[in-house]
Amino acid sequence: MTTLSADSEATLALVERLAQRFGETAVDRDRLGGTAKAERDALRESGLLALAIPTSFGGGGASWTLVFESVRRLARADPSIAHLFGFHHLLLATVRLFGRPEQWQIAYQEAASQRLFWGNALNPLDTGTRLSEQRGALQLDGKKSFCSGALDSDRLIVSAHRNDSNLLVIGAIPSNRAGLTFNHDWDNMGQRQTDSGSVEFRAVRVEPSELLTEPGPLSSPFAALRPCIAQLSLCNVYLGIAQGALAAARDYTLHQRKAWISSGVAQASDDPYVLHHYGKMWVDLESARLLTDDAAVALDRAWAQAESLDEAGRGDAALRIAAAKVRTSEVSLDVSVRVFDVMGARSTTRRAAMDRFFRNARTHTLHDPVDYKLKELGDWALNQHLPKPSFYS
């Protein structure tokens, strides 16, 4: 077990207080959907949005291990908020990985001092947004889907394809830039407060200094860490969902479930089959946790090398993160369904709201096909081929 510093313990205590607060309204907000404005503002006020920013720029200087442990604990109570929190740190890291020092240093300083929330409009698979030059100025036009956290953000990472070359470009712009429209069209069965709807661009001005072209995406093993950070953020959301489901099931089993008539025991907590299910779920969660923690250590090791990181170092982190992604995807889906076996028929009521764990896990684990992670792992196990860097894995 990793020994936490006093600062880390204080950070996690703050995260736990926020998670408890968010958890008190999570069921009602899941039904409501829309923007979790109060919860986002609570994160702003907490200072946790600057957690990973180096202390020299006014941040907390935290490791990725601590950042993603915080994501996981938030996800136990509210995976929508956890997703937005994790992706905020990913988007700030994008400026660090793709941009010039003066770009990411300013971004760090402003984010820390102004408590800025970063949102996402980066979806390279959606090619409907174009960057063109009009009368000597750069502008964005089009529409982008799956823009988690764009609503109520202060800064936005955007992707587009250039009209003149069709090359992918990434930029960082203020979220209040004229011509941006944030649509309230996220209506999925899970992750209902991630605001993962669409953003429209109508002649949105982009300054050349806002384009992250030096070094840019996939320019080095270090720059290619971005998808690793994204994948590990998702792992911790999935793991948190499963841990939250098990905690809710435990409370229900201990306080509401009656012993089965032929079990021969007085209370459900002594039923051998109930205990069997809890034992299996606990083992599954522990294996997922250990893989995820190991992946975070590997990411921290790679991140610390910065521009000196080589392909082998990046590949090692990618392999460990892929293993965690496979396991947490499986466990979140499995545990969020199997908890009903230890709770009984009454746990399916709308009031119990236990379906939210599966709905969130199923919605989010379709982010990208886990089969492709297994293919990468199989290519390593059989052929000793490290995962090839791409924008997606």
C-alpha positions as CSV (number, residue, x, y, z in Angstrom):
1,M,0.0,0.0,0.0
2,T,1.3,3.5,-0.9
3,T,2.0,5.7,2.1
4,L,0.3,9.0,1.7
5,S,1.9,12.3,2.6
6,A,0.2,14.7,5.0
7,D,-0.7,16.9,2.0
8,S,-2.2,13.8,0.1
9,E,-4.2,12.8,3.2
10,A,-5.6,16.3,3.4
11,T,-6.5,16.3,-0.3
12,L,-8.3,13.0,0.0
13,A,-10.1,14.2,3.1
14,L,-11.4,17.1,1.1
15,V,-12.3,14.9,-1.8
16,E,-14.2,12.6,0.6
17,R,-16.2,15.6,1.9
18,L,-17.1,16.7,-1.6
19,A,-18.0,13.1,-2.6
20,Q,-20.3,12.8,0.4
21,R,-22.0,16.1,-0.5
22,F,-22.4,15.1,-4.1
23,G,-23.7,11.7,-3.2
24,E,-26.6,13.2,-1.2
25,T,-28.1,14.5,-4.4
26,A,-26.7,12.2,-7.0
27,V,-29.8,10.1,-7.5
28,D,-32.1,13.1,-8.0
29,R,-29.6,14.7,-10.3
30,D,-29.2,11.5,-12.3
31,R,-32.9,11.6,-13.0
32,L,-32.8,15.3,-13.8
33,G,-29.8,15.3,-16.1
34,G,-28.5,18.7,-17.3
35,T,-25.6,20.6,-15.9
36,A,-24.4,20.0,-12.3
37,K,-23.7,23.7,-11.8
38,A,-23.5,23.7,-8.0
39,E,-21.2,20.7,-8.0
40,R,-18.9,22.2,-10.6
41,D,-18.7,25.4,-8.6
42,A,-17.9,23.4,-5.5
43,L,-14.9,21.9,-7.3
44,R,-13.9,25.4,-8.3
45,E,-14.1,26.7,-4.8
46,S,-12.2,23.7,-3.4
47,G,-9.0,24.4,-5.3
48,L,-8.9,20.9,-6.6
49,L,-9.0,22.0,-10.2
50,A,-5.4,23.0,-9.7
51,L,-4.4,19.8,-8.0
52,A,-2.0,18.6,-10.8
53,I,-0.5,22.0,-11.7
54,P,3.1,22.3,-10.4
55,T,3.5,24.4,-7.3
56,S,5.7,26.8,-9.2
57,F,2.6,27.9,-11.1
58,G,0.3,28.1,-8.1
59,G,-1.1,24.5,-8.1
60,G,-1.0,21.5,-5.8
61,G,1.9,19.7,-7.5
62,A,0.1,16.4,-7.1
63,S,1.0,13.2,-8.9
64,W,-1.2,11.4,-11.4
65,T,-1.7,8.7,-8.7
66,L,-3.3,11.2,-6.4
67,V,-5.3,12.9,-9.1
68,F,-6.8,9.6,-10.2
69,E,-7.4,8.4,-6.7
70,S,-9.4,11.6,-6.3
71,V,-11.3,10.8,-9.5
72,R,-12.1,7.3,-8.2
73,R,-13.4,8.5,-4.9
74,L,-15.7,11.0,-6.6
75,A,-16.9,8.3,-8.9
76,R,-18.1,6.2,-6.1
77,A,-20.6,8.9,-5.3
78,D,-21.1,10.6,-8.7
79,P,-19.4,9.3,-11.8
80,S,-20.6,12.2,-13.9
81,I,-18.7,14.7,-11.8
82,A,-15.7,12.4,-11.6
83,H,-15.6,12.2,-15.4
84,L,-15.6,16.0,-15.7
85,F,-13.0,16.3,-13.0
86,G,-10.6,13.8,-14.5
87,F,-11.0,15.2,-18.0
88,H,-10.3,18.7,-16.7
89,H,-6.9,17.5,-15.7
90,L,-6.5,15.7,-19.0
91,L,-7.3,18.9,-21.0
92,L,-4.8,20.9,-19.0
93,A,-2.2,18.2,-19.7
94,T,-3.0,18.5,-23.4
95,V,-1.7,22.0,-23.4
96,R,1.5,20.8,-21.6
97,L,2.0,17.9,-24.0
98,F,1.1,19.7,-27.3
99,G,2.0,23.3,-26.7
100,R,5.1,25.5,-26.4
101,P,6.3,26.4,-22.9
102,E,4.8,29.9,-23.0
103,Q,1.4,28.3,-23.9
104,W,1.3,25.7,-21.1
105,Q,2.9,27.9,-18.5
106,I,0.3,30.7,-19.0
107,A,-2.5,28.1,-19.1
108,Y,-1.2,26.6,-15.8
109,Q,-0.9,30.0,-14.1
110,E,-4.4,31.2,-15.2
111,A,-6.1,27.9,-14.3
112,A,-4.6,28.0,-10.8
113,S,-5.1,31.7,-10.0
114,Q,-8.6,32.0,-11.6
115,R,-9.8,28.5,-10.7
116,L,-10.7,27.8,-14.3
117,F,-12.7,24.7,-15.4
118,W,-11.5,23.2,-18.7
119,G,-14.0,21.6,-21.1
120,N,-13.7,19.3,-24.0
121,A,-14.6,19.8,-27.7
122,L,-11.8,17.5,-28.9
123,N,-13.2,14.6,-30.9
124,P,-10.9,13.8,-33.9
125,L,-13.3,11.1,-35.1
126,D,-15.9,13.8,-35.7
127,T,-14.5,15.7,-38.8
128,G,-17.4,18.1,-39.1
129,T,-15.5,21.1,-37.7
130,R,-13.1,22.9,-40.0
131,L,-10.4,25.5,-39.5
132,S,-10.1,28.0,-42.4
133,E,-8.5,31.4,-43.1
134,Q,-11.0,34.1,-43.9
135,R,-9.7,37.6,-44.7
136,G,-6.4,36.9,-43.0
137,A,-7.9,35.5,-39.8
138,L,-8.4,31.9,-38.6
139,Q,-11.8,30.7,-37.8
140,L,-13.7,27.5,-36.8
141,D,-17.0,26.4,-38.4
142,G,-19.0,23.3,-37.9
143,K,-20.3,21.0,-35.1
144,K,-18.6,18.7,-32.7
145,S,-20.2,15.9,-30.7
146,F,-19.4,14.2,-27.4
147,C,-18.1,17.5,-25.8
148,S,-18.0,16.4,-22.2
149,G,-17.9,19.4,-19.8
150,A,-18.0,22.0,-22.5
151,L,-21.1,23.6,-20.8
152,D,-20.1,25.8,-17.9
153,S,-16.4,25.6,-18.8
154,D,-14.0,28.5,-18.8
155,R,-11.5,27.2,-21.3
156,L,-12.1,24.7,-24.2
157,I,-9.8,22.3,-26.0
158,V,-11.0,22.0,-29.6
159,S,-10.1,19.9,-32.6
160,A,-10.7,20.6,-36.2
161,H,-9.4,19.7,-39.6
162,R,-7.8,22.4,-41.8
163,N,-9.6,23.2,-45.0
164,D,-6.3,23.7,-46.9
165,S,-4.6,20.4,-45.9
166,N,-7.2,18.4,-44.0
167,L,-4.7,18.0,-41.2
168,L,-5.9,17.6,-37.6
169,V,-5.2,20.7,-35.5
170,I,-5.8,21.2,-31.7
171,G,-6.4,24.5,-30.0
172,A,-7.2,26.0,-26.6
173,I,-9.7,28.9,-26.6
174,P,-11.9,30.8,-24.1
175,S,-15.3,29.2,-23.7
176,N,-17.0,32.6,-24.0
177,R,-15.6,33.2,-27.5
178,A,-18.2,34.7,-29.9
179,G,-19.8,32.2,-32.2
180,L,-19.8,29.2,-29.8
181,T,-23.1,27.5,-29.1
182,F,-23.3,24.8,-26.4
183,N,-26.2,22.5,-27.1
184,H,-28.3,20.9,-24.3
185,D,-28.7,17.7,-26.4
186,W,-27.0,15.0,-24.2
187,D,-29.9,12.6,-23.5
188,N,-28.2,9.2,-22.9
189,M,-29.2,6.6,-20.3
190,G,-26.1,7.1,-18.2
191,Q,-23.5,9.7,-17.2
192,R,-26.4,12.1,-17.4
193,Q,-24.6,15.2,-15.9
194,T,-21.5,15.1,-18.0
195,D,-23.0,17.6,-20.5
196,S,-21.5,15.4,-23.3
197,G,-23.7,17.0,-26.0
198,S,-22.6,19.0,-29.0
199,V,-20.9,22.3,-29.6
200,E,-21.4,24.4,-32.7
201,F,-18.9,26.8,-34.2
202,R,-20.0,29.7,-36.3
203,A,-17.1,31.8,-37.5
204,V,-15.3,31.3,-34.1
205,R,-12.1,33.3,-34.2
206,V,-8.9,31.5,-33.3
207,E,-5.6,33.2,-32.7
208,P,-2.5,31.6,-34.1
209,S,-1.1,31.6,-30.5
210,E,-4.0,29.4,-29.4
211,L,-3.1,26.5,-31.8
212,L,-1.1,23.7,-30.1
213,T,1.2,22.9,-33.0
214,E,4.6,22.9,-31.3
215,P,5.4,20.1,-30.6
216,G,1.8,19.0,-31.4
217,P,0.1,15.6,-31.2
218,L,2.2,12.4,-31.5
219,S,5.3,14.4,-32.0
220,S,7.2,12.4,-29.3
221,P,6.7,9.6,-26.8
222,F,5.9,12.3,-24.2
223,A,3.3,14.0,-26.4
224,A,1.8,10.5,-27.0
225,L,1.0,10.1,-23.3
226,R,-2.2,12.0,-23.8
227,P,-4.4,9.0,-24.6
228,C,-2.7,7.2,-21.8
229,I,-4.0,9.9,-19.4
230,A,-7.4,9.8,-20.9
231,Q,-7.6,6.0,-20.6
232,L,-6.5,5.9,-17.0
233,S,-9.0,8.6,-16.1
234,L,-11.7,6.3,-17.5
235,C,-10.3,3.3,-15.6
236,N,-10.8,5.2,-12.3
237,V,-14.3,6.2,-13.2
238,Y,-15.2,2.6,-14.0
239,L,-13.5,1.4,-10.8
240,G,-15.3,4.0,-8.7
241,I,-18.6,3.1,-10.2
242,A,-18.1,-0.6,-9.2
243,Q,-16.9,0.4,-5.7
244,G,-19.9,2.6,-5.3
245,A,-22.2,-0.1,-6.4
246,L,-20.8,-2.6,-3.9
247,A,-20.9,-0.1,-1.1
248,A,-24.6,0.6,-1.8
249,A,-25.4,-3.1,-2.1
250,R,-23.6,-3.8,1.3
251,D,-25.7,-1.1,3.0
252,Y,-28.9,-2.6,1.5
253,T,-28.0,-6.2,2.4
254,L,-27.1,-5.3,6.0
255,H,-30.1,-3.2,6.7
256,Q,-33.0,-4.1,4.3
257,R,-32.6,-7.6,2.9
258,K,-34.3,-10.4,4.7
259,A,-32.9,-13.9,4.9
260,W,-34.1,-16.4,2.3
261,I,-36.7,-18.8,3.6
262,S,-34.6,-22.0,3.0
263,S,-31.2,-20.5,3.9
264,G,-31.3,-21.7,7.5
265,V,-29.9,-18.4,8.8
266,A,-31.6,-15.6,10.6
267,Q,-30.2,-12.7,8.5
268,A,-29.1,-12.3,5.0
269,S,-25.6,-11.3,6.0
270,D,-25.0,-14.9,7.1
271,D,-26.3,-16.6,4.0
272,P,-23.5,-18.6,2.5
273,Y,-24.5,-17.8,-1.1
274,V,-24.7,-14.1,-0.3
275,L,-21.2,-14.3,1.2
276,H,-20.0,-16.2,-1.8
277,H,-21.1,-13.4,-4.1
278,Y,-19.6,-10.7,-1.9
279,G,-16.3,-12.6,-1.9
280,K,-16.2,-12.9,-5.6
281,M,-17.0,-9.3,-6.2
282,W,-14.4,-8.2,-3.6
283,V,-11.7,-10.2,-5.3
284,D,-12.6,-8.8,-8.7
285,L,-12.5,-5.3,-7.4
286,E,-9.2,-5.8,-5.7
287,S,-7.6,-7.2,-8.9
288,A,-8.9,-4.1,-10.8
289,R,-7.7,-1.8,-8.1
290,L,-4.2,-3.3,-8.1
291,L,-3.9,-3.1,-11.9
292,T,-5.2,0.5,-11.8
293,D,-2.8,1.6,-9.1
294,D,0.1,0.0,-10.9
295,A,-0.9,1.8,-14.1
296,A,-0.9,5.2,-12.2
297,V,2.6,4.5,-10.9
298,A,3.8,3.8,-14.5
299,L,2.2,7.0,-15.8
300,D,3.9,9.0,-13.0
301,R,7.2,7.4,-14.0
302,A,6.7,8.3,-17.6
303,W,5.4,11.8,-16.9
304,A,8.5,12.6,-14.8
305,Q,10.8,11.9,-17.7
306,A,9.0,14.6,-19.8
307,E,10.7,15.2,-23.1
308,S,13.4,12.5,-22.4
309,L,10.8,9.8,-22.3
310,D,11.5,7.1,-24.9
311,E,9.2,4.7,-26.8
312,A,9.9,1.9,-24.3
313,G,8.9,4.0,-21.4
314,R,5.7,5.2,-23.1
315,G,5.0,1.6,-24.2
316,D,5.3,0.3,-20.7
317,A,2.8,2.8,-19.3
318,A,0.4,2.1,-22.3
319,L,0.5,-1.6,-21.6
320,R,-0.2,-1.3,-17.9
321,I,-3.0,1.2,-18.6
322,A,-4.5,-1.1,-21.2
323,A,-4.6,-3.9,-18.7
324,A,-6.3,-1.7,-16.2
325,K,-8.8,-0.5,-18.8
326,V,-9.8,-4.1,-19.7
327,R,-10.2,-5.2,-16.1
328,T,-12.0,-2.1,-14.9
329,S,-14.4,-2.2,-17.9
330,E,-15.2,-5.8,-17.1
331,V,-15.6,-5.4,-13.4
332,S,-17.7,-2.2,-13.6
333,L,-20.2,-3.9,-15.8
334,D,-20.2,-7.2,-13.9
335,V,-20.4,-5.8,-10.4
336,S,-23.1,-3.2,-11.3
337,V,-25.3,-6.2,-12.3
338,R,-24.3,-8.8,-9.8
339,V,-25.1,-6.6,-6.8
340,F,-28.8,-7.4,-7.4
341,D,-28.1,-11.0,-6.5
342,V,-27.1,-10.0,-3.0
343,M,-29.9,-7.5,-2.6
344,G,-33.0,-9.3,-3.8
345,A,-36.2,-8.3,-5.8
346,R,-37.0,-5.2,-3.8
347,S,-33.7,-3.6,-4.8
348,T,-35.1,-3.1,-8.3
349,T,-37.5,-0.3,-7.2
350,R,-37.1,3.1,-8.6
351,R,-36.6,4.4,-5.1
352,A,-33.5,2.2,-4.6
353,A,-32.1,3.6,-7.9
354,M,-29.5,0.8,-8.1
355,D,-29.8,0.8,-11.9
356,R,-27.8,4.0,-12.1
357,F,-24.5,2.1,-11.5
358,F,-25.0,-0.2,-14.5
359,R,-26.4,2.6,-16.7
360,N,-23.4,4.8,-16.0
361,A,-20.9,1.9,-16.5
362,R,-22.6,0.7,-19.7
363,T,-22.7,4.2,-21.2
364,H,-19.1,5.0,-20.4
365,T,-17.4,1.7,-21.2
366,L,-18.6,2.1,-24.8
367,H,-16.3,5.1,-25.0
368,D,-14.0,2.9,-27.1
369,P,-14.1,-0.9,-27.8
370,V,-12.2,-2.7,-25.1
371,D,-11.6,-5.5,-27.6
372,Y,-8.9,-3.3,-29.2
373,K,-7.1,-3.1,-25.8
374,L,-7.1,-6.9,-25.6
375,K,-5.7,-7.0,-29.1
376,E,-2.8,-4.7,-28.0
377,L,-2.2,-6.8,-25.0
378,G,-2.3,-10.0,-27.0
379,D,0.2,-8.6,-29.5
380,W,2.5,-7.9,-26.5
381,A,2.0,-11.3,-24.9
382,L,2.6,-13.2,-28.1
383,N,4.9,-11.0,-30.2
384,Q,6.4,-8.6,-27.7
385,H,5.1,-5.6,-29.7
386,L,4.5,-2.5,-27.7
387,P,1.3,-0.5,-28.4
388,K,1.8,1.9,-31.2
389,P,1.0,5.5,-30.3
390,S,-2.1,6.9,-31.8
391,F,-4.5,9.7,-30.9
392,Y,-6.9,7.1,-29.4
393,S,-4.8,4.6,-27.4
